[in-house]
C-alpha cells in the first residue's frame, strides 16, 4: 500500500492486527477464563509466581506491551508537551479529583449493600492508569509524547497520593457522611515498586532504544525500519497479559456471575463518563484531536495491576475486594477498545480531522505498509 492510501477511509488503513483487535481481545479473554476455570492449578501457579506482590508473568507481559509504544515516543518533544498547562492541569483534575470522587459515588450508589465489592471499586478508582493507556492512546492516534508526560505525572502522584486518598475515601469521607468506613493499609514502597516495574523499566528501555538507534543509524532508519518491526509486539504483549489476568481469576469470575454483573455496572458508567469528560474538556480547551484523545484515555483508564495487588495484599486473594479488582480489566479492556473506535469517529465528525493524518510519522509509515 502506498502513501496515497492516507486519502482513503481510515478503517482501510488499519493493519490486520489492529482491524481485528476486538476479536483477538475477546478470544484472549475467553481463553484466559477457560484456562483458569478448567485447567487445574493454573491460577494457583500464576498466583505463586509473585515477587514483592507483583506477578512475574503478568509483569513480563506488560513490559513487552509497553516497550514498543514508549520506544516510538519522540522524547525531544516532551518538553514542549510539558509546557501545555491546559493539558497538564486538566489531566490532574480529572485523574486525582474527579475520577476518585466519581468512583466513590458510583460504588455507594450501585453497591450500598456489598461493602467488600464497594471497597474494591473505590481502590480501582484510586489507581490511575500508567500502563495499558499507552496502547489505547496509540490505537486511537493520540499524542504519544503527551501520553508519556501524563503517565509519568500520574506515576509521581500515585506514589505520593494513593495511600492518602485511600484513607480519605475509605475512612474520612464515609465518616463525615455517616457511612460505613474501612481502612486501607498499603505502603508507599509497595506503590513505588509497582510504578518502577510497570512504567520505569519500559520507559528507560524505550528512551535508550531511541537514543542509541538514532545516533547509530539516524532517525529515518529508526522510525522507518526499527519501529515497524517492534510495533506488533505491543499487541502481542497485551493479548498475553489479558490471557494471564483472566486465567488468574477465571474460576472466581465464572462462579459469581451475578456479582460480576453488579460490579460491572458502575464500572461501565465510570469509564464512559470519564472518557466523555476528557473528550468534552479537550474540545472546549481547543487541545486538538490528538491531545484531547490522550486526555480522555488517561482519565478513563485505571491501573488495575496496582488495584489487584493492593486488594490481594490488604484483604486476601479470595476477598470480594480482590474480585472487584479483577472485574476491572474484564470491563475496562473491551470498553476502552470500543472507545478507541468511538474516538476515531469523533475525530472525523467533531474535530473535522483525520486522526491518522494527525498521528506521528512513524505511526503512519507503519500503518500504510500493513
Buried (B, 14 or more C-beta within 10 A) or exposed (E): EEEEBBEEEBEEBBBEBBEEBBEBBBBBBEBBBBBBBEEEEBBEEBEEBBEEBBBBBBBBBBBBBBBBBBBBBBBEBBEEBBEBEBBBEBBBBBBBEBBBBBBBBBBBEBBEEBBBBBBBBBBBBBBBBBBBBBBBBBBBBBBBBBBBBBBBBBBEBBBBBBBEBBBBBBBEBBEEEEEEBBEBEBEEEBBBBBBBBBBBBBBEBBBEBBEEBBEEEEBEEBBBEBBBEBBBBBBBBBBBBBBBBBBBBBBBBBEBEEBBEBBBBBBEBBBBBBBBBBBEBBBEBEBBBBBBBBBBBBBBBBBBBBBBBBBBBBBEBEBBBBBBBBBBBBBBBBBBBBBBBBBBEBBBEEBEBBBBEBBBEBBBBBBBEB
